[in-house]
Amino acid sequence: MRTNIEIDDRLIAEALAATGIKTAREVVELGLKTIIRLKQQEQIQQFRGKLHWDGDLDAMRTDR
């Protein structure tokens, strides 16, 4: 999808410097992917302490 948007030049420059990414497009795409991943993690957190798991962590660790 082609979209034209205005983004603060200082914000893009900071993001490029912080990530080492070379283009504004790549840094915007990384930002969007990061937002999506964080939102997915928030949705997963609703299950914390609510799911039952049958397993043996000690056995899993020794199999490595």
C-alpha positions in Angstrom: 0.0 0.0 0.0 1.3 3.4 -0.9 0.7 6.1 1.7 2.0 9.6 1.9 2.3 10.9 5.5 4.2 13.6 7.2 6.5 12.5 10.0 8.6 14.7 12.2 12.1 14.7 10.7 13.8 14.6 14.1 11.7 11.6 15.1 12.8 9.7 11.9 16.4 10.7 12.4 16.3 9.5 16.0 14.8 6.2 15.0 17.3 5.7 12.2 20.2 6.4 14.6 18.8 4.2 17.4 18.2 1.2 15.1 21.0 1.6 12.5 18.4 1.1 9.8 19.2 3.0 6.7 15.8 4.1 5.3 12.8 5.9 6.7 10.5 3.3 5.1 12.3 0.4 7.0 12.2 2.3 10.3 8.5 3.0 9.9 7.8 -0.6 9.0 9.8 -1.8 12.1 7.8 0.6 14.3 4.5 -0.7 12.9 5.6 -4.3 13.5 6.7 -3.5 17.0 3.3 -1.9 17.8 1.5 -5.0 16.5 3.8 -7.4 18.5 3.3 -5.4 21.7 -0.5 -5.4 21.2 -0.5 -9.2 20.7 1.5 -9.7 23.9 -1.0 -7.6 25.8 -3.8 -9.9 24.5 -1.8 -13.0 25.6 -1.3 -11.5 29.1 -5.0 -11.8 29.8 -4.4 -15.6 30.2 -1.7 -15.2 32.9 -2.5 -17.5 35.8 -5.6 -18.9 34.1 -4.3 -21.8 32.0 -3.5 -25.2 33.4 -0.3 -26.9 32.2 0.7 -30.5 32.8 4.4 -31.0 32.4 7.7 -31.5 34.0 10.1 -28.5 33.7 13.0 -30.5 35.2 12.6 -33.2 32.6 12.4 -30.6 29.8 15.6 -28.9 31.0 17.6 -32.1 31.2 16.6 -33.1 27.6 18.4 -30.0 26.2 
